[in-house]
Amino acid sequence: MLQVCPNGARSRAECARLPVTPGELASAVRAAVAAGAEDVHLHPKDADGRDTLDPAAVAAAVTAVRAAVPGVPVGVTTGAWAAPDPAARAAQVRSWTVLPDHASVNWHEDGAAEVAAVLLERGVGVEAGIYSGTSAARRFLDWPQSPRVLRVLAEITDTDPRTAVRSAAALLGELRPATGSSVLLHGEEDAAWPVLRLAAARDLDARIGLEDVLRLPDGTPAGTNAALVGAARRIMRRAAEEASPPGTGSER
């Protein structure tokens, strides 16, 4: 599975074409799905372009994107930067009026278990965000409800392309006890493409989008999420072909 992450916590100061409004997100995701994305991870924004968990903003973003790509799962962030107080963050999630299909919960953040429990109570799938270089993996694996998550997001914070693949392999090793969960592996910035290649080689779920990286594999500016998704699809297709016995063919 290839997920598109069209905006993230970035601002237009970093990327002039970053989709921010519900309409912009809908257009960007429609093009990304046409290019091969199968799932969506959004960061709803407030009027100033900052991440928010406000029910009206979440409803507007999720509704607009769902209308643009019917049948494609749509998820959102619950990052602590959008609501630093754990109790307030859980309360905002509890007050959502339009529910996404899934939401990411970062396990190194205080209150992760409480936010995840609210999501599960409301029937929203949990993507357990496990950052490399933190205690998140152990905290997640010690959570009694860890088998109930939709998937694990193995998030590589090492942005050095020379070492990120090694960091990714180490995190995947830490997560080995979570054998019942699917794993989505992704990197960021200069390490995004090497880590995506590792995900493709290991036949793991992956993601790409302007949240994670602003450049194509050749180093040129990406411009759009669709361009990033198209490049990722080509990498995943090559990996699938290389893994197939000669003469059998493969499609992904």
N, C-alpha and C positions, 0 to 999 in steps of 0.2 A: 504494500500500500504506500502511495505517495501522498503526503499531506502538504498543502500550501499554507504558509504563514505570511499573509500579505502585508502586515504592517508592524506588529510588535510594539514595543515601548518606544520606538523611534519617533522622531519629529520631522517635519518638513525641512528643518535646518540641516538635517543629515541627508535627506533624499527629497528633492523637489517634487517627485511624482508619487510620493507615498500616499496610498489611499487612506483617508481619514474619516470622511463622512460615510453614513450608511450607503448612499448612492455610489460613492467612489468604491467602497468595498465590494458592493454588488457587481459593478462593472469589472473590477480587477479579478474577482473570484470567477466570474463567468468565463473570462478569457483564460484563466489558469486551468479551469476544469476542461475547457476545450483543448488545452495543450497537454492534458494528461493527469491533472491532480484528481484525487479520489476522496479527499477529506479536507476540512478547513479548520484552521485555528486562528481566531480573530482576537484583536485587542480593541474593544469598543472605546471610543474617545468622548471626552466632554467638549464643550464649545471652544475651549482653549487648546484642543488637540492633545490633552493629557489622558492617560489610561484611567478608566473609571469602571466601577462595578455597579453604578447607579442603575436601578431597574429600568428606567425609561431609555437610557443609552443602550443597555444590553438588548432590550426588546427591539429597538429600532435597527440595530446592526444585524441581529440574528434574523429578524423578519425580512429585511431587505435582501440579505444574502440567500436565504432559503427560497425566496421568490425567483431569484436569478438562476439558482441551480437546484431545482426540485429533486429530492431524493438523495442529495449528497449530504453526509453528516456535517454538521456545523458545530464547532466548539469555541469556547472563549477562555481567556485567562482568569485566574483569581489571584494574580500576583500581589504580594504584600505591599509593593510600592503604590498600588492603586488604593489601598485601604490598610494602613499600617497596623491599626489596632486589631488583634485577632478576633475579639468578640464582635466588633463592628463589621469586620469582613464577613464573618459567618452570618450576621444579621442581614447584611445586604444580599447575600446569596439566597437566604431564606425568603427575602421579599421580591425576588425576581418574578415578573408576571409572564414573561415568555421564556420558556426553558430551552437552553441549547441541548444538543444531543450529548455533548460531553464538555468537561471543563478541566483545565490543568490545575494541579495543586502542587506547589513546590515544597518538597519535604524537608528542606533545610530551614524553612520559615516557621516561626512560632505560630501555633494554631492550625497547622496543616491537617492534623487528624480531625479537628473539630469542623473545619471547612469541608473536608472530604465526607464526613459523616452526614452533614446537611445535604450535600449533593446526592449521596446514596439514598437518603430518606426521600428526596424529591424525584428519584428515578433518573437522575442525570449521571451519565457515565463519568468515571474519574480517570483522568490521565495523571499518573503519579510522576511528577517531575523530579528526577534524581540528578542533581548537579554533581559533576566530577569534582574532586578536591574538597568535598564536604562530608559531613556525617549522615547525609540524607539516606544513603542506601541502608545503613543499619537501622536508622529510625523507621524507615518504611517497612523493612522486613520484620521489625519487632511489633508493628501495628497488627492487632488481631484480625482486622478486616482486609488486610492486603490482598488476599486471594480474590476479592470482589471487584478489583479495579478493572477498567476496560483495557488499559494498556499501561506499560511503563515507558516514560520518556527518558531515555538515557541521554542527558544533555552535557556535552563536552565543553567545559569552560576554557580549556587550553586552546588558545587561538594561534599557536605556533604550528604551522603545517608540518614542521620537522618532528614534532613530538606528540601531536594531537592523536594520531592513530594509536600510539602506545598508550596514551591516557584513556582512549576509548576502550581498548582491549582490557585494560585494568578494571574499568568500571563495569564492563560486561561480566568480568569474572566475579566482581562483588555481587552482581545481581543474579548470578547463576541459581541461587536458591529459589528465586521467583520463577520457577519453571512453568507454572501454569498461566503466566501472563505473556501476552505478546509484547515485543519490545520495539519501540521506535527510536532509532539512533540518529542523532544529528549533532553537527558542530556549528560554529559560528565564525563570521569574518573570514580571515585567510584560511582557517581550518575547515570551513564548511564543506568544500569539495572533497578533500581527502577523506573526511569522515563519511560523507555520503558514499564514496566509492567502497569504503569498508562495509557499510550497511548493505550495499548492493551485493558485494562479494559473499556476505554471510546470509543473504536472503532475509534481511530484517526490514521492517517498515522504515521509511525515511521521510524527511520533510525538507522543504526548501521554500524560500520566499524572501522578500525584502526585510523581514524581521531578522533573518540569519545572516544574509550576505547581500552586498550591493553590486557584486561583480560576477561575471560569467567565468567559467573555468579558464578561459584564456586571459583573464585579467581586465577585459574591457567592461565598462559600465553596463549593468543589466538593463536599466531603464524600466522594465516591467516584470511583474511576477510571472507572467506567461512565458517570458524568455527564460527565466530561471527554471521553471517547471519543464520546459522543452529540453533544456540542457540536461536536467536530472534524468528525464525519461530516456534520453540517449545513453547515458551512463548505465542506467539500470538494465536497458535492453542488451547492451554489450556484455554486461556481467552475466546475464541469463544465458546468452549465446555461448559464452566461454565455459559455462558450467554444464552445458548440454553435451552428451556424447556425440561424436561426429555422425552426421547424417540424420539425427533425430529432429533437429529444428527446435526452436523455442520462441514463444511469444510471451510478452509480459504486459 
